[in-house]
Amino acid sequence: MASLKELRGRITGVKSTRKITNAMKMVAASKLRRAQSQAEAARPYAEAMGRMMAELAAASRGADASSLPTLLGGTGKDQVHLVVVLTSDRGLAGGFNANIVRSARQLIRTLRDEGRTVRLLPVGRKGADILAKEYPDLVVERVAGTEGRDVGFDKAEYVGKKIVAMLEAGEIDRCTLIYNRFVNAMTQIAIQLPLVPLSVAENDNAAPAEAPQYEFEPDEATLLANLLPRNLQVQIFSALLESAAGEQGARMTAMDNASRNASKAIDRLSQKYNRTRQANITNELIEIISGAEAV
C-alpha cells in the first residue's frame, strides 16, 4: 500500500503533466487556426490547377504518347513505384503519423505482391524513422518536414524537382503521395494521391455538344511541358498544408484527451490519498485509546 508521501508525489507529478498538456493544447489550437485557414485557402487553387491540367491532357489525347511529357503519360512502364510519405517531424499527435505509416505499409505490400519495385521518399522525421527501420533498402532520401508557423513553398518545390529528376533519369515509372487530408480537429483522412502519371478522369457519358471547346496558344504539348512540373509542386504544397493543419488538430485533440485523463487520475489518487489518511488517523486513535485503557 502506497504511503501518503508517495501519493502526494504522484498527485504533484500528474498535476505537472496536466499543466504541460494543457499548455500544448492551447499552443496547438493557436497554430491550428492559422494552418487551417492556409489549407482551406490553398484547396481551390490546387483543384483549379488540377482541372486545368486535366483539360489540357484531354485536348492532347489524340497526340502520340511518346511526344507527351512523362509527368502526363508516364514512362510507358509500370515497374518502379516511388511512394512519397508525408508525416510530421514531432510526435504527441495521437494516431496522426501511425495512420499514414499504416497506409504506406498497405500500399508497399500491395505493390510488392504485384511484382513491382518500390522506392520510398519520406517527408517528415517521424515517418522517416519508422520506414527507414522497416525498409532500409527502399528509402532514397529523407526530407525534413514542415516546421514553424508557415509552410514554405520551397519544400514542395524541392520534392517536386526530386520526383521529376528521378522520372527523367528513368529511376521510377510512377509516383504516389500519401498524406493526411484535414477535415476537422478530430478527423484526418489518409489519402493516396497519384502524382505520376497525371490522373485524368474520363467522361464518356457527356454529350459532345456540352463539352467545352478551348483554343490553346501555344500548343497543348508546350503548355503541358511547362505547367505539369508546377502543377506537381502545387499538389505537393497543398498536401503539406493539409498535413500541417491535420497535425495541429490531432495534437490538440490528443493533448485534450491527455489532460482529461490526467484530471481523472488526480481524482482517483486524491480519493486514495484521503482514504489512506483517514485510515492512518483511525489507527492512531485506536492506538491512543488502547494505550489509555491499558494504563
C-alpha positions as CSV (number, residue, x, y, z in Angstrom):
1,M,0.0,0.0,0.0
2,A,1.4,3.4,-1.0
3,S,2.3,5.8,1.7
4,L,0.9,9.3,2.0
5,K,4.2,10.8,0.9
6,E,4.2,8.6,-2.3
7,L,0.6,9.5,-3.1
8,R,1.4,13.2,-2.6
9,G,4.3,12.9,-5.0
10,R,2.3,11.1,-7.6
11,I,-0.5,13.7,-7.4
12,T,2.0,16.5,-7.8
13,G,3.6,14.8,-10.8
14,V,0.3,14.2,-12.5
15,K,-0.7,17.9,-11.9
16,S,2.5,19.0,-13.5
17,T,1.8,16.7,-16.5
18,R,-1.7,18.2,-16.8
19,K,-0.2,21.7,-16.9
20,I,2.1,20.7,-19.7
21,T,-0.6,19.0,-21.8
22,N,-3.0,22.0,-21.3
23,A,-0.3,24.3,-22.5
24,M,0.5,22.2,-25.5
25,K,-3.2,22.0,-26.3
26,M,-3.5,25.8,-26.3
27,V,-0.4,26.2,-28.5
28,A,-1.8,23.6,-30.9
29,A,-5.2,25.3,-31.0
30,S,-3.5,28.6,-31.8
31,K,-1.4,27.1,-34.6
32,L,-4.4,25.2,-35.9
33,R,-6.4,28.3,-36.7
34,R,-3.6,29.6,-38.9
35,A,-2.8,26.3,-40.5
36,Q,-6.5,25.5,-41.2
37,S,-7.0,28.9,-42.9
38,Q,-3.9,28.3,-45.1
39,A,-5.0,24.8,-46.1
40,E,-8.5,25.9,-46.9
41,A,-7.2,28.8,-49.0
42,A,-4.9,26.6,-51.0
43,R,-7.6,24.0,-51.9
44,P,-9.4,26.0,-54.6
45,Y,-6.1,26.9,-56.3
46,A,-4.8,23.3,-56.3
47,E,-8.2,22.0,-57.5
48,A,-8.4,24.6,-60.3
49,M,-4.8,23.7,-61.3
50,G,-5.7,20.1,-61.4
51,R,-8.8,20.8,-63.6
52,M,-6.7,22.9,-66.0
53,M,-4.2,20.1,-66.4
54,A,-7.0,17.6,-67.0
55,E,-8.4,19.8,-69.7
56,L,-5.0,20.2,-71.4
57,A,-4.4,16.5,-71.1
58,A,-7.8,15.7,-72.6
59,A,-7.0,18.0,-75.5
60,S,-3.8,16.1,-76.1
61,R,-5.3,12.6,-76.0
62,G,-5.0,12.2,-79.8
63,A,-1.3,13.0,-79.7
64,D,1.5,10.4,-79.9
65,A,2.1,9.1,-76.4
66,S,5.9,9.3,-76.9
67,S,5.6,13.1,-77.6
68,L,3.8,13.8,-74.3
69,P,5.7,14.8,-71.1
70,T,6.5,11.9,-68.8
71,L,4.6,13.6,-66.0
72,L,1.4,13.2,-68.0
73,G,1.9,9.9,-69.8
74,G,4.5,8.2,-67.6
75,T,7.5,6.3,-68.9
76,G,5.4,3.7,-70.6
77,K,6.3,1.2,-67.9
78,D,4.7,0.2,-64.6
79,Q,7.6,-1.4,-62.7
80,V,9.2,1.0,-60.3
81,H,6.9,3.0,-58.0
82,L,8.0,5.9,-55.8
83,V,5.9,6.4,-52.7
84,V,6.2,9.8,-51.0
85,V,5.1,9.5,-47.4
86,L,4.2,12.8,-45.7
87,T,4.3,12.8,-41.9
88,S,5.3,15.3,-39.2
89,D,8.6,16.0,-37.5
90,R,7.2,15.9,-34.0
91,G,5.1,13.3,-32.1
92,L,2.4,13.7,-29.4
93,A,-0.2,13.9,-32.1
94,G,-2.3,10.8,-31.4
95,G,-2.6,8.5,-34.4
96,F,-1.7,11.2,-37.0
97,N,1.6,9.6,-38.1
98,A,0.6,6.0,-37.4
99,N,-2.3,6.2,-39.9
100,I,0.0,7.4,-42.6
101,V,2.6,4.8,-42.0
102,R,-0.1,2.1,-41.9
103,S,-1.4,3.3,-45.3
104,A,2.1,3.3,-46.7
105,R,2.7,-0.3,-45.4
106,Q,-0.5,-1.4,-47.2
107,L,0.5,0.2,-50.5
108,I,4.0,-1.2,-50.3
109,R,2.6,-4.7,-49.6
110,T,0.2,-4.5,-52.5
111,L,2.8,-3.3,-54.9
112,R,5.3,-6.0,-53.9
113,D,2.6,-8.7,-54.2
114,E,2.1,-7.5,-57.8
115,G,5.8,-7.8,-58.5
116,R,6.5,-4.1,-58.5
117,T,9.7,-2.4,-57.3
118,V,9.0,0.2,-54.5
119,R,11.1,3.2,-53.6
120,L,10.3,5.5,-50.6
121,L,10.7,9.2,-50.2
122,P,9.6,10.0,-46.6
123,V,9.0,13.7,-45.8
124,G,8.9,14.2,-42.1
125,R,11.1,12.8,-39.4
126,K,8.5,10.5,-37.7
127,G,7.6,8.6,-40.8
128,A,11.3,8.5,-42.0
129,D,12.4,7.0,-38.7
130,I,9.8,4.2,-38.9
131,L,10.2,3.5,-42.6
132,A,14.0,3.6,-42.6
133,K,14.0,1.0,-39.8
134,E,11.4,-1.3,-41.6
135,Y,12.5,-0.8,-45.2
136,P,16.2,0.5,-45.1
137,D,16.9,-0.6,-48.7
138,L,13.9,1.3,-50.1
139,V,14.5,4.8,-48.8
140,V,16.1,7.0,-51.4
141,E,16.3,10.2,-49.3
142,R,15.0,11.6,-46.1
143,V,13.4,15.1,-46.3
144,A,12.7,17.2,-43.3
145,G,9.0,18.0,-42.7
146,T,7.2,21.3,-42.1
147,E,8.3,23.4,-39.1
148,G,7.4,26.8,-37.8
149,R,4.2,28.8,-38.3
150,D,4.2,28.9,-42.1
151,V,4.7,26.1,-44.6
152,G,7.1,27.3,-47.3
153,F,6.6,26.5,-51.0
154,D,10.3,25.8,-51.2
155,K,9.7,22.4,-49.6
156,A,7.1,21.4,-52.2
157,E,9.4,22.7,-54.9
158,Y,12.3,20.6,-53.7
159,V,10.3,17.4,-53.5
160,G,8.7,18.1,-56.9
161,K,12.1,18.6,-58.6
162,K,13.3,15.5,-56.9
163,I,10.5,13.5,-58.4
164,V,11.0,15.0,-61.9
165,A,14.7,14.3,-61.7
166,M,14.2,10.6,-60.8
167,L,11.5,10.3,-63.5
168,E,13.7,11.8,-66.2
169,A,16.6,9.6,-65.1
170,G,14.5,6.5,-65.6
171,E,14.7,5.6,-61.9
172,I,10.9,5.5,-61.4
173,D,7.9,4.9,-63.5
174,R,5.1,6.0,-61.2
175,C,4.7,8.2,-58.1
176,T,2.1,8.2,-55.3
177,L,1.8,10.7,-52.5
178,I,0.4,9.6,-49.1
179,Y,-0.7,12.3,-46.7
180,N,-3.4,13.3,-44.2
181,R,-6.2,15.4,-45.5
182,F,-7.6,17.8,-42.9
183,V,-11.3,17.5,-42.2
184,N,-11.6,18.9,-38.7
185,A,-9.6,18.9,-35.4
186,M,-10.7,15.3,-34.7
187,T,-10.6,13.8,-38.2
188,Q,-7.9,13.5,-40.7
189,I,-8.2,11.1,-43.7
190,A,-5.2,9.3,-45.1
191,I,-5.1,10.0,-48.9
192,Q,-3.2,8.2,-51.6
193,L,-2.8,10.7,-54.4
194,P,-1.3,9.5,-57.8
195,L,1.2,12.2,-58.9
196,V,2.8,10.4,-61.9
197,P,1.3,9.9,-64.4
198,L,-1.4,12.6,-64.1
199,S,-4.8,11.0,-63.5
200,V,-7.4,12.3,-66.0
201,A,-11.0,11.3,-65.4
202,E,-12.8,10.1,-68.5
203,N,-16.4,11.2,-69.1
204,D,-17.7,9.3,-72.0
205,N,-21.4,9.9,-71.0
206,A,-21.2,13.6,-71.6
207,A,-22.8,14.8,-74.8
208,P,-20.4,16.3,-77.4
209,A,-22.4,19.5,-77.6
210,E,-21.9,20.1,-73.8
211,A,-18.2,19.5,-73.9
212,P,-16.3,22.8,-73.6
213,Q,-14.1,23.9,-76.5
214,Y,-10.8,25.5,-75.9
215,E,-8.1,27.0,-78.1
216,F,-4.6,26.8,-76.7
217,E,-1.7,29.0,-77.5
218,P,1.0,27.8,-77.8
219,D,0.1,24.2,-78.5
220,E,-1.1,21.8,-75.7
221,A,2.2,19.9,-75.6
222,T,4.2,23.0,-74.9
223,L,1.8,24.2,-72.2
224,L,1.9,20.8,-70.6
225,A,5.6,20.7,-70.6
226,N,5.8,24.0,-68.7
227,L,2.8,23.6,-66.4
228,L,3.0,20.0,-65.4
229,P,6.0,20.5,-63.1
230,R,4.3,23.5,-61.5
231,N,1.1,21.5,-61.0
232,L,3.1,18.7,-59.3
233,Q,4.6,21.2,-56.9
234,V,1.2,22.8,-56.2
235,Q,-0.3,19.5,-55.4
236,I,2.5,18.7,-53.0
237,F,2.3,22.1,-51.4
238,S,-1.4,21.7,-50.9
239,A,-0.8,18.3,-49.3
240,L,1.9,19.9,-47.0
241,L,-0.7,22.5,-45.9
242,E,-3.3,19.8,-45.3
243,S,-0.8,17.8,-43.3
244,A,0.3,20.8,-41.2
245,A,-3.4,21.6,-40.3
246,G,-4.1,17.9,-39.6
247,E,-1.0,17.6,-37.3
248,Q,-2.1,20.6,-35.1
249,G,-5.7,19.3,-35.0
250,A,-4.5,15.8,-34.0
251,R,-2.1,17.2,-31.4
252,M,-4.8,19.5,-29.9
253,T,-7.2,16.5,-29.6
254,A,-4.5,14.3,-28.2
255,M,-3.5,16.8,-25.6
256,D,-7.1,17.5,-24.6
257,N,-7.6,13.8,-24.1
258,A,-4.3,13.6,-22.1
259,S,-5.5,16.5,-19.9
260,R,-8.8,14.8,-19.2
261,N,-7.1,11.5,-18.3
262,A,-4.7,13.4,-16.0
263,S,-7.7,15.0,-14.2
264,K,-9.3,11.6,-13.8
265,A,-6.0,10.2,-12.4
266,I,-5.8,13.1,-10.0
267,D,-9.3,12.5,-8.7
268,R,-8.5,8.8,-8.2
269,L,-5.2,9.5,-6.4
270,S,-6.9,12.2,-4.3
271,Q,-9.6,9.7,-3.2
272,K,-6.9,7.1,-2.4
273,Y,-4.9,9.7,-0.5
274,N,-7.9,10.8,1.6
275,R,-8.8,7.2,2.4
276,T,-5.3,6.3,3.4
277,R,-5.0,9.5,5.5
278,Q,-8.3,8.7,7.2
279,A,-7.2,5.1,7.8
280,N,-4.0,6.3,9.4
281,I,-5.8,8.7,11.6
282,T,-8.2,6.0,12.7
283,N,-5.3,3.6,13.5
284,E,-3.6,6.3,15.6
285,L,-6.8,6.9,17.5
286,I,-7.2,3.2,18.2
287,E,-3.6,3.0,19.4
288,I,-4.1,6.0,21.7
289,I,-7.4,4.7,23.1
290,S,-5.9,1.2,23.6
291,G,-2.9,2.7,25.4
292,A,-5.1,4.8,27.7
293,E,-7.2,1.7,28.6
294,A,-4.1,-0.3,29.4
295,V,-2.9,2.4,31.8
